[in-house]
């Protein structure tokens, strides 16, 4: 399974905007906060693996 690395760019209500950091990309991914660890804040680094987000 692939592993992807993200950074929380912003939080807007029940959603967070994530930017990939493992590749050159300006694309922002909108993710429901219910799928993310509750401790996230802007600037938090995340690892996505096996359909789960984890703070690193």
C-alpha positions in Angstrom: 0.0 0.0 0.0 1.2 3.5 -0.8 2.1 6.1 1.8 1.4 9.8 1.3 2.5 12.8 3.3 0.4 15.9 3.9 0.4 19.2 5.8 -2.8 20.8 7.1 -3.1 24.1 5.3 -6.3 25.3 6.9 -9.3 24.2 8.9 -12.8 25.3 7.9 -15.5 23.9 10.2 -15.9 20.2 9.7 -13.3 20.1 6.9 -9.5 20.5 6.6 -7.5 21.4 3.6 -4.4 19.3 3.1 -1.4 19.7 0.7 0.8 16.9 -0.3 4.4 17.3 0.8 6.0 14.2 -0.6 5.7 15.5 -4.2 5.7 19.0 -5.9 2.0 19.9 -6.0 -0.1 23.0 -5.3 -3.3 20.9 -5.3 -5.3 21.1 -2.1 -7.3 18.1 -0.8 -10.5 18.7 1.2 -10.9 16.0 3.9 -13.6 15.7 6.5 -12.2 16.3 10.0 -14.0 13.1 11.2 -11.4 11.1 9.2 -8.4 13.0 10.8 -6.9 12.8 14.3 -8.8 15.2 16.6 -5.5 17.0 17.7 -4.8 18.5 14.2 -4.1 22.2 13.8 -2.8 24.3 10.9 0.7 23.2 10.0 0.3 19.7 11.4 2.2 17.0 9.4 0.2 13.9 8.5 1.0 10.5 7.1 -1.8 8.7 5.1 -1.3 4.9 5.0 -3.8 2.0 5.0 -6.7 4.4 4.7 -5.8 6.2 7.9 -4.3 9.6 8.8 -1.6 9.7 11.5 0.2 12.7 13.0 3.9 12.6 12.5 
